[in-house]
Structures are given as structure tokens and as C-alpha cells.
Amino acid sequence: MIHLNTNKIIITTDFSETSFLAIKHGAFLAQFTKGEVYLVHVITKHWEKFNVFTPSITLDNVEKASDAVQKKLEELASDIKKDYGVKVTTVVNSGNPTTEIVKFATEIKADLIVMGTHGYSSWEDLTIGSNALKVLTKSPCPVLTMSQQAETLGYHKIILPIDTSEHSRHKVVLTLELAKQFVAHVYAVGLLADDEASKKHAMEVMLHQVEVAAKDKGVACSTELIENVKNRAVATVNYCEKVGGDLISIMTDQDAELSGFFLGPYALQVIHHSKVPVLSVKPEEHPENVSWTMLSGT
């Protein structure tokens, strides 16, 4: 079973508005769960194209860039310590953002990566940003992403979409543990496509198992089954808006690992369209070792 730990939280920043919002969410989570923050920026060869400082700084090499970024990060770290009272370590690396972030997360055994979905990509209006996309696919730990609309801090209504895939249940324990920390209400929603009528009973059993697991952990939980779903991502986002959810917990797709780049369409669409933060959890590598019958370990 995948469990929730927030002892070491990496927050990536490219000094965009969305990344500043990610800092607020990550720092608040660290404060609430008594974790520590690693504020990370990766300098790339395209860095000089973007004027992220005021007043602007002309950079002629990576060393000067590193010094300028380090200074900026230290200023942000000082603000975080003052506002949230958490330990903050600043990290400046250069190279490929995905490679460096994933490498660093692995080295320190990070528990969570927090990042905005939009950065410098010219495709911002069409996708979630290439760096965020790759990190989501390759991260060794859960990733919390948010768009510019996700301004509310704290999680009181957590949406837990359940489908018929084998790995859909991997995120249940982690989500319930987060809900317990925030005294949040979990809304487990079963999503069945119009050609999955034969799986209705199995879905009802799964939702009941989530209810039992939530009760065992002392977490308030509601369940709902939605049938004849045309698009699971749309249904998930719409359901979140209907109940006033402030966090969606999803799985990254197993087949995404084959390409090492693309997320499956469900995860990609939810992350792109959600107005609230999305917690993306990577499936366990050995699902055959998990007991599906009663969510053992809960």
C-alpha cells in the first residue's frame, strides 16, 4: 500500500506566478504536517530568454545565473520561514529540469513534489507545461500540481475518483491519510462508462470497501456511483465542482511509464482542467502483492 509522508517536500519554482502559488501550497502543507521544504530551481540554457527579476539582470554565464537565482531563492526562503515557520533548504542546479528534479527527489528520498502546471512553455494554453508533464511521469513520489485558479489553501473536501482499473485503488490509503490530517471529508466517486454496466456490482463493492477503510481511519466519507460516463476526466472535474471539492486525488497511468513522457489522457485532462490542486500518485510497482479484497493495511 502507498502511504502518505510529508517529511520532505520539494517545491519547484521558475519564478512564474503559478510557481509562487505552488510555494504557498507546499509551505502550508509543510507547516500543517510539520515537514520541511526544499525550494528548487533548475537553470536551463533557455533561462536567459525570460526576465524573471525586477529590476532585470543581464546574465552572461551560468555561474552568474546561479548566483542571481540563489539570491532570489534565499529571499523566498526567508519569506517562507517567516510566514510558515518551517525549515527551508534552497537548491540551485543546472541542466534538464526533469532530470535534475527527479534525480534530487530520489537522492533525498522526497515524499512529495509540489509544482505549478504552467511555466515557460509556449504551449501553456494547450497543455500543462512540458516540465511538469515529464516530472509527473517520472517522479519517484506523489506530485501535487495546481493551476493559477487554485488559490485556497488547505483541503476540506477531497475527491477520490474510482474506476475499474486494477491500480485505481492504490491511492486510497494515501488519500485517507491526508484527509485524516486535515480532518477532511472524502468524496469517493465511482465512474462507469456506458459499456461497463456489467461492472456495476464490482464498483459498488469497491466503494463500500472505501467506506469501510475510511471508517477504520476515522475519516468522513461519502460515496456516489456515476454511470454512462462519456469522459471520466470531465466527469471527475464536474463532480469536484458540484460538491465544492478542493483537492482531487488521481493515479498516473501505468502505460505512461512505457514512453517515459506522456501521461494517459485521463490524468492529463484532469490536471489541465481542474481548478483545484491535483495529487497524482504513481501506481505501485508490484500490484500483485496487494490484497484487493478489503484494502488490506487500512
C-alpha positions, -999 to 999 in steps of 0.1 A, spaced: 0 0 0 11 35 -7 12 57 24 14 95 28 46 111 42 53 148 40 86 150 59 105 162 28 86 184 4 102 196 -28 87 228 -42 100 237 -77 100 273 -89 106 290 -121 96 324 -106 63 323 -126 31 333 -109 19 297 -108 51 286 -91 46 312 -64 12 297 -58 29 263 -56 52 277 -29 22 288 -8 5 254 -11 37 235 -4 48 257 25 13 255 40 13 217 38 48 216 54 36 238 82 4 218 88 22 184 87 55 195 103 76 188 72 105 206 57 108 224 24 134 221 -4 130 251 -27 144 241 -61 152 259 -93 169 244 -123 188 267 -147 185 257 -183 201 271 -215 168 288 -222 169 307 -189 182 339 -204 152 343 -226 130 351 -196 132 382 -175 121 369 -141 138 395 -119 129 431 -110 150 451 -118 162 429 -147 196 413 -146 217 407 -176 234 372 -174 263 362 -195 271 328 -180 256 300 -158 278 310 -128 263 345 -126 229 330 -132 234 306 -103 244 334 -80 214 355 -90 190 326 -87 204 316 -53 199 352 -40 163 352 -53 157 317 -37 171 329 -4 147 358 -4 118 335 -10 131 311 17 133 339 42 97 348 35 86 312 38 103 308 72 88 340 84 52 332 72 51 295 79 78 287 104 92 257 85 127 247 77 137 256 41 167 245 21 174 262 -12 188 242 -41 201 256 -75 211 231 -102 216 235 -139 207 211 -167 175 194 -178 147 204 -153 130 170 -153 163 151 -149 176 173 -121 143 174 -102 137 136 -104 174 130 -95 173 153 -65 140 138 -53 155 104 -55 187 114 -37 169 129 -7 141 104 -8 115 131 -11 80 124 0 62 149 -23 69 173 -51 48 205 -54 47 224 -86 26 247 -108 13 232 -141 24 261 -162 59 275 -166 78 290 -196 64 266 -222 49 284 -253 22 257 -252 8 269 -219 -26 274 -233 -27 239 -248 -10 217 -223 2 215 -186 37 225 -194 64 202 -206 85 202 -174 55 195 -152 44 168 -176 77 149 -175 81 152 -138 46 138 -132 55 108 -153 90 101 -139 87 113 -103 96 87 -76 70 102 -52 35 117 -54 32 151 -71 9 179 -62 1 203 -90 -21 234 -93 -31 260 -118 -34 297 -112 -70 292 -101 -61 271 -71 -58 298 -45 -75 282 -15 -50 267 10 -60 236 30 -81 206 20 -116 200 34 -133 181 6 -111 156 -12 -124 140 -44 -114 103 -48 -124 91 -83 -125 53 -86 -126 34 -120 -124 -2 -129 -86 -3 -134 -66 -26 -112 -44 3 -99 -72 27 -92 -73 16 -55 -36 22 -49 -42 58 -39 -70 51 -14 -48 47 18 -27 77 10 -58 99 3 -74 88 36 -43 96 55 -42 131 40 -79 135 48 -73 125 84 -45 150 88 -67 178 75 -100 165 91 -113 165 56 -143 148 41 -136 123 13 -159 120 -17 -153 87 -34 -170 87 -68 -173 55 -89 -171 62 -127 -186 37 -151 -186 41 -189 -217 33 -208 -203 -1 -218 -194 -11 -182 -229 -19 -169 -217 -54 -161 -192 -39 -137 -217 -20 -116 -218 -46 -87 -180 -47 -86 -178 -9 -84 -204 -9 -56 -183 -33 -37 -152 -12 -42 -170 19 -30 -182 1 1 -146 -10 8 -135 26 6 -163 35 31 -151 7 55 -114 19 52 -124 55 59 -144 45 89 -115 25 102 -93 56 99 -119 79 114 -124 98 82 -158 111 70 -166 96 36 -194 98 11 -197 76 -20 -216 81 -53 -218 60 -84 -220 77 -118 -230 56 -148 -229 61 -185 -198 83 -183 -186 96 -216 -154 111 -204 -140 102 -170 -119 133 -167 -148 156 -175 -170 137 -150 -143 140 -123 -138 177 -127 -176 183 -129 -182 162 -98 -155 181 -79 -171 214 -88 -206 201 -79 -196 191 -43 -172 220 -38 -140 199 -37 -107 215 -30 -84 186 -40 -85 157 -65 -65 125 -59 -57 105 -90 -33 79 -103 -8 85 -131 -14 58 -157 8 27 -158 11 28 -196 27 62 -194 58 46 -180 64 28 -213 70 61 -231 86 79 -202 69 111 -213 32 112 -218 5 108 -191 -26 89 -200 -54 111 -213 -74 108 -181 -47 122 -158 -36 148 -184 -71 161 -188 -79 162 -151 -47 181 -143 -52 205 -171 -88 214 -165 -90 212 -127 -95 244 -108 -82 228 -76 -49 211 -68 -44 176 -81 -25 150 -62 -10 125 -87 1 91 -73 22 66 -92 9 30 -92 28 5 -71 54 -14 -90 43 -48 -77 4 -47 -75 3 -85 -73 15 -81 -37 -16 -61 -28 -47 -77 -14 -76 -62 -33 -104 -78 -13 -106 -55 16 -79 -29 10 -56 -47 35 -34 -23 55 -62 2 61 
